[in-house]
């Protein structure tokens, strides 16, 4: 028999597991929701002195009760949201009794890092970090429970029935600050326990996205390719126990059995997608390196228009080669130079979701460097954004300068994903588009896009329709994210040709062949 120990997330108690626990019990498993001190009583009754260790002790008590009562029972520990922190802390101290840890739409906590680091809202993180500085990791006080319309700041409520959201709000309790500020302490014992990640695609996560991030070489993610690590997706928001309890129970049972998707390790013999060859044969034009900017120069005797290519991310700070040497970006830049424009590629500092502001500053500085070059016609500039760099287009859409003749975006993220914590920031191209005026946009859309990213593109196109923005869509029906290196087909090649022709026609005032 399998016993599931279910640890709730921030502000919530055992009540969120009611339906999922019933489905597990109907399947012959045992379900043990954990009542976390201060979160499972009447709203507003949280006592002082509660911290992460308090909640780890709550989880340990349930583990000891379950393992002491029934010898030989398989124990699966499930942590949702904040709940993965006390779950991992307890599993680290009882690793010999835990058969699997399930991360339910939660992050990857690390030793010495408080749960505050996983709070999605960047502004809230900064405010709470200030309180931590004043009161230390044991600071008393609470974070008020979200109002009915504020749960989205903690994760997508997609799929949650109205009545369930009402009940979630009514039963929510303030979160003790100590639980978010006290660092998690791990000995490393929990590393021996198999794990499963359950990703909720409606909240902005998917297996494909995790595989892509692993391919970028982030050392923190390399443990995810261990064959003991499996993944599942649920097509819903951040609270699957409320939106899809039966499906969640089924996934948990399959996870306990060792099922699930396993990631592909990075193989030196098979380069990751971003390091595979560009799909076009492009000319070998001169390149000059100026700080973090590379210029690919056409054979011209007068100033030429320029196209600045902006990579996506976040990209790990120690990733090598850096994005300006990735085949896709160098391929586009050389293609542009071969057509008579200056191609510019930069490295910006988007290494984490909190880095968009400094990455935007890097892009702005790079554009000024390009415009100041005497071989560039400073009044004829295009910006071309890729993937997660799409959010950086917002500033240029919101207040386009007169010399910006075109903005292009290829498989872009055009609105913050729900779990990115950026909804209240300026990096929201779908909102900024209303101020773009007559600035033309060339958007390359892939038909096999990750659903969470495709939704942002559709939001952008809906906004374009509402405000009458000029958007040309170049469709690649059978193309994936990063199609230029993963889908070298005639369809893909024609899409690149068409997008480049459109951009150069707009920036140069003439068509290209």
C-alpha positions in Angstrom: 0.0 0.0 0.0 1.2 3.5 -0.7 0.7 6.4 1.7 0.7 9.9 0.3 1.7 12.7 2.7 0.2 15.9 1.2 1.8 19.2 2.2 -0.2 22.3 1.2 1.3 25.6 -0.1 1.2 29.1 1.2 -1.9 30.4 3.0 -3.7 27.0 2.7 -4.5 24.0 4.9 -5.6 20.4 4.7 -8.9 21.5 3.1 -7.3 22.0 -0.3 -6.5 18.2 -0.5 -10.0 17.0 0.3 -11.1 15.9 -3.2 -7.6 14.6 -4.2 -7.4 12.6 -1.0 -10.8 11.1 -1.7 -9.7 9.9 -5.2 -6.5 8.4 -3.7 -8.5 6.6 -1.1 -10.9 5.3 -3.7 -7.8 3.8 -5.6 -6.7 2.0 -2.5 -4.0 4.4 -1.3 -3.8 6.2 2.0 -3.8 10.0 2.0 -2.5 12.1 4.9 -2.8 15.9 4.4 -0.5 17.8 6.7 -1.9 20.6 8.9 0.8 23.2 9.0 1.0 25.2 12.2 -0.8 28.6 11.8 -2.3 27.8 8.4 -5.0 25.3 9.3 -7.0 27.2 11.8 -9.5 30.1 11.6 -8.3 33.0 9.5 -6.3 35.6 11.3 -5.3 33.4 14.4 -1.7 32.8 13.5 0.6 32.8 16.5 4.0 34.4 16.8 7.3 32.4 16.5 6.3 30.2 13.6 9.1 29.6 11.1 10.1 27.0 8.5 11.5 24.6 11.2 8.0 24.7 12.7 6.5 23.4 9.5 9.3 20.8 9.0 8.4 19.5 12.4 4.7 19.3 11.4 5.7 17.1 8.3 8.1 15.0 10.4 5.3 14.2 12.8 3.1 12.8 10.0 6.0 10.8 8.5 6.8 9.3 11.9 3.1 8.5 12.5 2.7 6.9 9.1 5.9 4.9 9.2 5.5 3.9 12.8 1.9 2.6 12.4 2.4 0.4 9.3 5.7 -1.3 8.5 6.6 -1.7 4.9 4.2 1.0 3.6 5.5 3.0 0.7 5.6 6.7 1.5 5.3 9.4 -1.2 5.8 13.0 0.1 4.0 15.6 -2.0 4.8 19.3 -1.6 2.7 22.0 -3.4 4.0 25.5 -3.9 5.6 26.7 -0.6 4.9 23.2 0.8 7.9 21.7 -1.0 10.2 23.5 1.4 9.0 21.8 4.6 8.5 18.6 2.6 12.2 18.6 1.5 13.4 19.6 4.9 11.5 16.7 6.5 12.5 14.2 3.7 16.2 15.1 4.3 15.9 14.0 7.9 13.9 10.8 7.1 15.3 9.9 3.7 15.3 6.2 4.6 11.5 6.2 5.0 10.6 8.2 1.9 10.1 6.4 -1.5 9.6 9.5 -3.6 9.2 13.3 -3.3 6.7 15.0 -5.6 7.2 18.6 -6.5 3.7 19.8 -7.3 4.0 22.9 -9.5 6.8 24.0 -7.2 10.5 25.0 -7.5 13.7 23.4 -6.6 14.6 24.5 -3.1 18.3 24.6 -2.3 20.3 24.4 0.9 20.6 27.8 2.6 17.9 29.5 0.5 14.7 30.7 2.1 11.3 30.0 0.5 11.1 33.8 -0.1 13.2 33.1 -3.3 10.4 31.2 -4.8 7.7 33.9 -4.3 6.7 34.7 -7.8 5.9 38.4 -7.4 9.3 40.3 -7.7 8.0 43.4 -5.9 6.7 41.4 -3.0 10.0 39.5 -2.7 11.9 42.8 -2.5 9.5 44.1 0.2 9.7 41.0 2.3 13.5 40.9 1.9 13.6 44.3 3.4 11.6 43.0 6.4 14.1 40.1 6.7 16.9 42.6 6.9 15.2 44.4 9.7 14.0 41.4 11.7 16.2 38.5 10.6 15.1 35.1 9.6 12.9 34.7 12.7 11.0 37.9 12.2 7.5 37.8 13.6 4.5 39.0 11.7 2.5 37.6 8.9 1.8 38.1 5.2 -1.9 38.7 4.8 -3.8 36.1 2.9 -4.7 37.0 -0.7 -8.0 38.7 -1.5 -10.3 36.9 -3.9 -8.8 38.6 -7.0 -5.2 38.5 -5.8 -4.5 34.7 -6.0 -3.3 35.1 -9.5 -0.2 36.9 -8.1 0.7 33.5 -6.5 -0.2 31.4 -9.5 -2.7 30.9 -12.3 -6.2 30.1 -11.1 -7.0 28.6 -14.5 -9.6 25.8 -14.1 -10.5 26.5 -10.5 -14.3 26.6 -10.2 -15.8 29.8 -8.8 -17.1 28.1 -5.7 -13.7 26.5 -5.0 -12.0 29.9 -5.4 -14.5 31.4 -3.0 -13.8 28.6 -0.5 -10.0 29.0 -1.0 -10.3 32.7 -0.1 -12.6 32.1 2.8 -10.3 29.5 4.4 -7.0 31.1 3.6 -4.8 32.0 6.6 -2.0 34.6 6.9 1.4 33.2 6.1 3.9 33.6 9.0 6.8 35.5 7.8 9.3 33.3 9.5 8.3 30.4 7.2 9.4 32.5 4.2 12.5 34.1 5.6 14.2 31.2 7.4 16.7 29.5 5.1 16.1 25.8 4.4 18.8 23.6 5.8 19.6 20.3 3.9 22.3 17.8 4.7 22.2 16.2 1.2 20.5 13.0 2.3 17.4 13.8 0.4 19.4 13.7 -2.9 19.1 9.9 -2.7 15.3 10.0 -2.9 13.7 9.6 -6.3 11.7 12.7 -7.3 8.8 13.6 -9.7 7.9 17.1 -11.0 4.3 17.7 -11.8 4.1 20.8 -14.0 0.9 22.8 -14.5 1.1 24.2 -18.0 -1.6 26.8 -17.3 0.8 28.3 -14.8 3.6 28.6 -17.4 5.6 25.4 -16.9 6.1 22.5 -19.3 8.4 19.5 -19.8 9.6 21.0 -23.1 10.6 24.2 -21.4 12.5 22.4 -18.6 14.3 20.3 -21.3 15.2 23.5 -23.1 16.6 25.0 -19.9 18.6 21.9 -19.2 20.1 22.2 -22.7 21.3 25.7 -21.9 23.7 24.1 -19.4 22.4 25.5 -16.0 24.3 23.5 -13.4 21.4 23.7 -11.0 19.2 21.7 -13.4 21.6 18.9 -14.3 20.3 16.7 -11.5 17.0 16.6 -13.4 18.4 14.2 -16.0 18.9 11.5 -13.4 16.8 8.5 -14.5 15.2 8.5 -11.0 13.6 11.9 -11.8 10.3 11.8 -13.7 7.9 14.5 -14.9 4.2 14.8 -15.6 2.1 17.7 -17.0 -1.4 18.8 -16.1 -3.2 21.2 -18.4 -4.4 23.5 -15.6 -3.4 26.3 -13.4 -1.4 26.4 -10.1 -4.0 24.7 -7.9 -4.7 21.3 -9.6 -6.1 19.8 -6.4 -9.0 22.2 -6.8 -9.2 22.3 -10.6 -8.4 18.7 -11.6 -8.4 16.5 -8.4 -9.1 13.2 -10.2 -6.4 13.8 -12.8 -3.9 14.8 -10.0 -4.7 11.7 -8.0 -4.0 9.6 -11.1 -0.7 11.4 -11.7 0.4 10.9 -8.1 -0.4 7.2 -8.3 1.6 6.9 -11.5 4.5 8.8 -10.0 4.5 6.5 -7.0 4.9 3.6 -9.5 7.9 5.2 -11.0 6.2 6.3 -14.2 6.6 9.6 -16.0 8.7 11.4 -18.6 12.5 11.4 -18.3 14.6 14.2 -19.6 17.3 13.7 -22.1 20.8 14.4 -20.8 23.0 16.8 -22.7 25.1 14.8 -25.0 28.4 16.2 -26.4 27.8 14.2 -29.5 24.4 15.7 -30.1 24.4 19.4 -29.4 21.4 21.0 -27.7 19.0 22.8 -29.9 20.5 26.3 -29.6 23.9 25.1 -30.7 22.9 23.2 -33.8 23.6 24.6 -37.3 21.5 27.4 -38.8 19.1 26.2 -41.5 20.4 28.5 -44.2 23.7 28.9 -46.0 24.6 32.5 -45.2 27.6 34.6 -46.4 30.8 34.8 -44.4 30.8 38.5 -43.8 33.2 40.6 -41.6 32.5 40.7 -37.9 33.7 43.2 -35.4 33.4 42.9 -31.6 32.7 46.0 -29.6 32.3 45.1 -25.9 29.1 43.0 -25.6 28.0 43.8 -29.2 29.1 42.1 -32.5 28.6 43.9 -35.8 28.3 41.9 -39.0 29.1 44.3 -41.8 27.8 44.5 -45.4 30.0 45.4 -48.4 28.8 49.0 -48.6 30.3 52.4 -49.3 27.7 54.4 -47.4 25.8 54.2 -44.1 23.4 51.3 -44.1 20.3 50.4 -41.9 20.9 48.1 -39.0 19.0 45.2 -37.5 19.7 44.5 -33.8 19.0 40.8 -32.8 18.0 40.3 -29.2 18.4 36.8 -27.7 16.0 35.2 -25.3 16.5 33.8 -21.9 17.0 33.6 -19.0 20.4 32.2 -20.0 22.8 31.0 -17.2 25.5 33.5 -16.6 28.2 30.9 -17.1 26.7 29.4 -20.3 29.3 29.0 -23.0 29.2 29.9 -25.8 27.3 33.1 -24.9 24.2 33.9 -27.0 26.0 36.2 -29.5 27.9 33.1 -30.7 24.8 30.9 -31.1 24.2 29.7 -34.7 20.7 31.1 -34.9 21.7 34.7 -34.0 24.9 34.7 -36.0 23.0 33.2 -38.9 20.3 35.9 -38.9 23.0 38.7 -38.5 25.1 37.3 -41.4 21.9 37.0 -43.5 21.0 40.6 -42.9 24.6 41.7 -43.7 24.5 39.7 -46.9 21.3 41.6 -47.9 23.0 45.0 -47.3 22.1 45.8 -43.7 24.3 45.9 -40.6 23.5 42.9 -38.4 24.1 43.4 -34.7 24.0 40.8 -32.0 24.5 41.5 -28.3 24.9 39.6 -25.0 22.5 41.0 -22.4 22.3 40.1 -18.8 19.0 38.2 -18.6 20.3 35.4 -16.4 17.2 35.2 -14.1 13.6 36.3 -14.2 14.5 39.3 -12.0 17.0 40.6 -14.6 14.6 42.0 -17.2 15.3 45.6 -16.1 19.1 45.4 -16.5 18.7 43.4 -19.7 16.5 46.1 -21.1 19.2 48.6 -20.2 21.8 46.5 -22.0 19.6 46.4 -25.1 19.1 50.2 -25.0 22.9 50.8 -24.6 23.6 48.3 -27.5 21.2 50.1 -29.8 22.9 53.5 -29.1 26.3 51.9 -29.8 25.0 50.6 -33.1 23.4 53.9 -34.1 26.6 55.8 -33.2 28.7 53.7 -35.6 29.5 55.8 -38.8 28.7 52.8 -41.0 25.1 52.7 -39.7 22.3 54.9 -40.8 21.1 55.9 -37.4 17.6 56.8 -38.6 16.9 53.4 -40.0 17.0 50.7 -37.2 15.0 47.5 -36.7 14.9 45.5 -33.5 14.3 41.7 -33.6 13.5 39.8 -30.4 13.6 36.0 -29.8 11.9 33.7 -27.2 12.0 35.0 -23.6 13.6 38.2 -24.9 10.2 39.1 -26.4 9.3 40.8 -23.1 12.1 43.3 -23.7 10.1 44.6 -26.7 7.6 46.3 -24.4 9.7 49.4 -23.9 10.1 49.9 -27.6 6.4 49.3 -28.3 5.3 51.6 -25.5 7.4 54.6 -26.8 8.8 53.9 -30.2 11.5 56.4 -31.3 11.1 57.8 -34.8 14.2 56.0 -36.1 12.8 52.6 -35.1 11.4 51.5 -38.5 10.3 48.0 -37.6 10.1 45.6 -34.6 10.3 41.8 -35.3 9.7 38.9 -32.9 10.3 35.2 -33.5 8.6 32.5 -31.3 8.5 35.2 -28.6 7.0 35.4 -25.2 4.8 38.5 -25.5 3.2 38.5 -22.0 4.6 37.4 -18.7 3.9 33.8 -17.9 1.8 33.3 -14.8 4.6 31.9 -12.7 7.2 34.5 -13.7 6.0 37.1 -11.2 6.2 39.9 -13.8 2.6 40.8 -14.3 2.8 44.1 -12.5 6.0 45.2 -14.3 6.4 47.2 -17.5 7.5 44.1 -19.4 4.2 43.2 -21.0 4.3 43.7 -24.8 0.6 42.8 -25.2 -0.3 45.8 -23.1 2.4 48.1 -24.5 1.2 47.6 -28.1 -1.6 50.1 -27.7 1.0 52.8 -27.7 3.0 51.6 -30.7 1.2 53.8 -33.1 2.2 53.1 -36.7 5.3 51.0 -35.8 5.1 47.9 -38.0 5.6 44.5 -36.3 6.7 41.3 -38.0 5.8 38.3 -35.9 7.0 34.7 -36.7 4.6 32.2 -35.1 5.4 28.5 -34.8 2.5 26.0 -35.0 4.1 23.6 -32.5 4.9 26.2 -29.9 4.8 25.4 -26.2 1.2 26.1 -25.1 2.1 28.5 -22.4 4.1 30.6 -24.8 1.5 30.3 -27.6 -1.1 31.8 -25.3 1.0 35.0 -24.9 1.2 35.3 -28.7 -2.5 35.0 -29.0 -3.0 37.6 -26.3 -0.7 39.9 -28.3 -2.6 39.4 -31.5 -5.9 40.0 -29.8 -4.5 43.3 -28.5 -3.3 44.2 -32.0 -6.8 43.6 -33.3 -8.3 45.8 -30.6 -5.9 48.7 -31.2 -5.5 48.4 -34.9 -1.7 47.8 -34.7 0.1 46.8 -37.9 1.3 43.2 -37.4 2.4 40.9 -40.1 2.3 37.2 -39.0 4.7 34.8 -40.6 3.4 31.3 -39.8 5.5 28.1 -39.5 2.7 25.6 -39.1 5.1 22.6 -38.5 7.7 24.6 -36.7 8.9 24.2 -33.1 10.4 26.8 -30.7 13.9 27.4 -32.1 12.8 26.0 -35.5 15.8 27.4 -37.3 18.0 24.7 -35.7 15.5 21.9 -34.9 13.3 22.0 -38.1 15.5 22.5 -41.1 12.7 22.2 -43.6 11.7 24.1 -46.7 8.8 25.5 -44.8 11.1 26.8 -42.1 13.6 28.3 -44.6 10.8 30.1 -46.4 9.6 31.6 -43.1 13.0 33.0 -42.4 13.3 34.4 -45.9 9.9 36.0 -45.7 10.5 37.5 -42.3 13.9 38.9 -43.3 12.4 40.3 -46.5 9.7 42.1 -44.6 12.0 43.5 -42.0 14.6 44.8 -44.5 11.8 46.2 -46.7 10.5 48.2 -43.8 13.8 49.4 -42.4 15.4 50.1 -45.8 12.4 51.3 -47.7 12.8 48.7 -50.5 12.2 44.9 -51.0 14.9 42.3 -51.0 15.1 39.1 -53.0 
